[in-house]
Amino acid sequence: MSDSQESTAQEESFISHLVELRDRLLHSLIAVGVVLGVLCLYPGPGEIYDILAAPLTRALPEGTKMVAIGVITPFMVPLKVTAMVAFVFSLPYILYQVWSFIAPGLYAHEKRLGIPLIISSCFLFILGMSFCYFFVFGQVFAFINSFAPKSITPAPDIEAYLSFVMTMFLAFGLAFEVPVALVVMVKMGIVTVEKLKEWRSYFIVGAFVVAAVVTPPDVVSQLALAIPMCILYELGILASRLVSKPAPKEEITPQQSTVDTQNSSEMDAEIDKAEAEFRKLTGK
C-alpha cells in the first residue's frame, strides 16, 4: 500500500470516528431533552424546586418564604433545576454512549476494569449528593438560622440558594469519588498502595482543610464532609490493593534451564573462537 493510500485510509478512519462521536453526542442531548420535557409536564419545574428547597424552608420561621429578586428569576431558576435533574436521570444513558465510543479501543483487561469504575463512580457521586441533601442541609440551615437576630426575618433568594446547593452537591459528589480516584492512580502506576498508606496522615489534614474551605462555618457540615472522605480513603486503599495484584513470577522449567545453558555455552565458544582469530591475525 502506498503512502497516499495509507493517508487516505487514516483520514477516512478519523472522519468516521468524528461522525460516530457526533451521533452519540446528539443521542445524549436528545435523551436529556426528552427527560426534561417529561419533567416539565410532570411534576413540573415549580414542584421540583420546592423539593430542592425543602431543607431550607423547614428551617425558616413559620410563614416565611423565599424571594426572587430578578425579573425572570421565578422562571429561569426552576427551569435550571429541572434541567439538572434531567441530566442526572439521563446519566446512565449518557455513560452508555461514552462507553460505546471508547470501548472498541480498549484492551480486554481495561474493559473489565472500566465498567465497574463507571458504575461505582456514578453511584458514589449520587450517594454524595443524597448525603448532602438528606443530612447536611438540615444541620447547616438550622445552625445558620439559629444565629439570625430576632429583629430580622430570613428570606433567602432562590438564585443564591441554587448556587449554594450546586456548590455543595459538587463538593460532596467529588469527595465521594475518592476511592475511584485512588484505584485509577494505582492502576496507572502513578502511586502504589504503600505510598497511599504513608500519605494517610497528610490526606486527613487535607480533608479537614478542604471541608473548612468548602462548607459553611459550622462544625457539623465540616465533619460531615471530612469524616466520609477519610473513610472513603481507607476504602480506596482496600480497593487499590485488590486491583494491584503483583505480577506472577515466571517459573523456570527444566527445559528452559537446559536451553539457557546451551545458549551460554555457545556464546562462550563464539567468544573463544573470536579471540583465537584475533591472536592469529596479530601474530600473538
Contacts in CASP RR format, 6 or more apart in sequence:
PFRMAT RR
TARGET T0000
AUTHOR 0000-0000-0000
METHOD contacts of the structure
MODEL  1
MSDSQESTAQEESFISHLVELRDRLLHSLIAVGVVLGVLCLYPGPGEIYD
ILAAPLTRALPEGTKMVAIGVITPFMVPLKVTAMVAFVFSLPYILYQVWS
FIAPGLYAHEKRLGIPLIISSCFLFILGMSFCYFFVFGQVFAFINSFAPK
SITPAPDIEAYLSFVMTMFLAFGLAFEVPVALVVMVKMGIVTVEKLKEWR
SYFIVGAFVVAAVVTPPDVVSQLALAIPMCILYELGILASRLVSKPAPKE
EITPQQSTVDTQNSSEMDAEIDKAEAEFRKLTGK
1 9 0 8 1.000
20 101 0 8 1.000
21 101 0 8 1.000
24 97 0 8 1.000
24 98 0 8 1.000
24 100 0 8 1.000
24 101 0 8 1.000
25 97 0 8 1.000
27 93 0 8 1.000
27 97 0 8 1.000
28 90 0 8 1.000
28 93 0 8 1.000
28 94 0 8 1.000
28 97 0 8 1.000
31 90 0 8 1.000
31 93 0 8 1.000
31 94 0 8 1.000
32 83 0 8 1.000
32 86 0 8 1.000
32 87 0 8 1.000
32 90 0 8 1.000
32 94 0 8 1.000
33 86 0 8 1.000
33 90 0 8 1.000
35 86 0 8 1.000
35 89 0 8 1.000
35 90 0 8 1.000
36 82 0 8 1.000
36 83 0 8 1.000
36 86 0 8 1.000
37 86 0 8 1.000
39 45 0 8 1.000
39 48 0 8 1.000
39 82 0 8 1.000
39 85 0 8 1.000
39 86 0 8 1.000
39 89 0 8 1.000
40 79 0 8 1.000
40 82 0 8 1.000
44 78 0 8 1.000
44 82 0 8 1.000
45 78 0 8 1.000
45 79 0 8 1.000
45 81 0 8 1.000
45 82 0 8 1.000
46 78 0 8 1.000
48 78 0 8 1.000
48 81 0 8 1.000
48 82 0 8 1.000
48 85 0 8 1.000
49 77 0 8 1.000
49 78 0 8 1.000
49 81 0 8 1.000
49 82 0 8 1.000
49 158 0 8 1.000
50 57 0 8 1.000
52 81 0 8 1.000
52 162 0 8 1.000
52 165 0 8 1.000
53 66 0 8 1.000
53 158 0 8 1.000
53 161 0 8 1.000
55 133 0 8 1.000
55 137 0 8 1.000
55 138 0 8 1.000
55 141 0 8 1.000
56 66 0 8 1.000
56 137 0 8 1.000
56 141 0 8 1.000
56 156 0 8 1.000
56 161 0 8 1.000
57 65 0 8 1.000
57 66 0 8 1.000
58 138 0 8 1.000
58 141 0 8 1.000
59 138 0 8 1.000
59 141 0 8 1.000
59 142 0 8 1.000
59 144 0 8 1.000
59 145 0 8 1.000
60 66 0 8 1.000
60 145 0 8 1.000
60 154 0 8 1.000
60 155 0 8 1.000
61 145 0 8 1.000
61 153 0 8 1.000
61 154 0 8 1.000
64 153 0 8 1.000
64 154 0 8 1.000
64 155 0 8 1.000
65 155 0 8 1.000
66 155 0 8 1.000
66 156 0 8 1.000
66 157 0 8 1.000
66 158 0 8 1.000
66 161 0 8 1.000
67 155 0 8 1.000
67 156 0 8 1.000
67 157 0 8 1.000
67 158 0 8 1.000
68 74 0 8 1.000
68 77 0 8 1.000
68 157 0 8 1.000
68 158 0 8 1.000
68 159 0 8 1.000
69 157 0 8 1.000
69 159 0 8 1.000
70 159 0 8 1.000
73 157 0 8 1.000
73 158 0 8 1.000
73 159 0 8 1.000
74 158 0 8 1.000
77 158 0 8 1.000
77 159 0 8 1.000
77 162 0 8 1.000
80 162 0 8 1.000
81 162 0 8 1.000
84 166 0 8 1.000
87 94 0 8 1.000
88 126 0 8 1.000
91 122 0 8 1.000
92 122 0 8 1.000
95 118 0 8 1.000
95 122 0 8 1.000
99 114 0 8 1.000
99 115 0 8 1.000
99 118 0 8 1.000
103 111 0 8 1.000
106 114 0 8 1.000
113 187 0 8 1.000
113 243 0 8 1.000
117 180 0 8 1.000
117 183 0 8 1.000
117 184 0 8 1.000
120 179 0 8 1.000
120 180 0 8 1.000
121 177 0 8 1.000
121 180 0 8 1.000
124 173 0 8 1.000
124 176 0 8 1.000
124 177 0 8 1.000
124 179 0 8 1.000
124 180 0 8 1.000
124 232 0 8 1.000
125 173 0 8 1.000
125 174 0 8 1.000
125 176 0 8 1.000
125 177 0 8 1.000
127 173 0 8 1.000
127 176 0 8 1.000
128 172 0 8 1.000
128 173 0 8 1.000
128 175 0 8 1.000
128 176 0 8 1.000
128 228 0 8 1.000
129 169 0 8 1.000
129 172 0 8 1.000
129 173 0 8 1.000
131 172 0 8 1.000
131 176 0 8 1.000
131 224 0 8 1.000
131 228 0 8 1.000
132 168 0 8 1.000
132 169 0 8 1.000
132 171 0 8 1.000
132 172 0 8 1.000
132 173 0 8 1.000
133 169 0 8 1.000
135 224 0 8 1.000
136 168 0 8 1.000
136 172 0 8 1.000
136 215 0 8 1.000
136 220 0 8 1.000
136 221 0 8 1.000
136 224 0 8 1.000
136 225 0 8 1.000
137 165 0 8 1.000
137 168 0 8 1.000
139 218 0 8 1.000
139 220 0 8 1.000
139 221 0 8 1.000
139 224 0 8 1.000
140 215 0 8 1.000
140 216 0 8 1.000
140 218 0 8 1.000
140 220 0 8 1.000
140 221 0 8 1.000
143 216 0 8 1.000
143 218 0 8 1.000
143 220 0 8 1.000
143 221 0 8 1.000
144 216 0 8 1.000
144 218 0 8 1.000
145 154 0 8 1.000
148 154 0 8 1.000
167 214 0 8 1.000
168 214 0 8 1.000
168 215 0 8 1.000
171 214 0 8 1.000
171 215 0 8 1.000
171 225 0 8 1.000
172 225 0 8 1.000
175 210 0 8 1.000
175 225 0 8 1.000
175 228 0 8 1.000
175 229 0 8 1.000
175 232 0 8 1.000
176 228 0 8 1.000
176 232 0 8 1.000
178 229 0 8 1.000
178 232 0 8 1.000
178 233 0 8 1.000
178 236 0 8 1.000
179 232 0 8 1.000
179 233 0 8 1.000
179 235 0 8 1.000
179 236 0 8 1.000
179 239 0 8 1.000
182 191 0 8 1.000
182 196 0 8 1.000
182 233 0 8 1.000
182 236 0 8 1.000
182 237 0 8 1.000
182 239 0 8 1.000
182 240 0 8 1.000
183 236 0 8 1.000
183 239 0 8 1.000
183 240 0 8 1.000
183 243 0 8 1.000
185 191 0 8 1.000
186 192 0 8 1.000
186 193 0 8 1.000
186 196 0 8 1.000
186 240 0 8 1.000
186 243 0 8 1.000
186 244 0 8 1.000
187 240 0 8 1.000
187 243 0 8 1.000
187 244 0 8 1.000
192 244 0 8 1.000
193 237 0 8 1.000
193 240 0 8 1.000
193 241 0 8 1.000
193 244 0 8 1.000
196 233 0 8 1.000
196 236 0 8 1.000
196 237 0 8 1.000
196 240 0 8 1.000
197 237 0 8 1.000
200 233 0 8 1.000
200 237 0 8 1.000
203 229 0 8 1.000
203 230 0 8 1.000
203 233 0 8 1.000
204 226 0 8 1.000
204 230 0 8 1.000
204 233 0 8 1.000
207 225 0 8 1.000
207 226 0 8 1.000
207 229 0 8 1.000
207 230 0 8 1.000
207 233 0 8 1.000
208 222 0 8 1.000
208 226 0 8 1.000
210 225 0 8 1.000
210 226 0 8 1.000
210 229 0 8 1.000
211 221 0 8 1.000
211 222 0 8 1.000
211 223 0 8 1.000
211 225 0 8 1.000
211 226 0 8 1.000
211 229 0 8 1.000
212 222 0 8 1.000
214 225 0 8 1.000
215 221 0 8 1.000
215 222 0 8 1.000
215 224 0 8 1.000
215 225 0 8 1.000
END
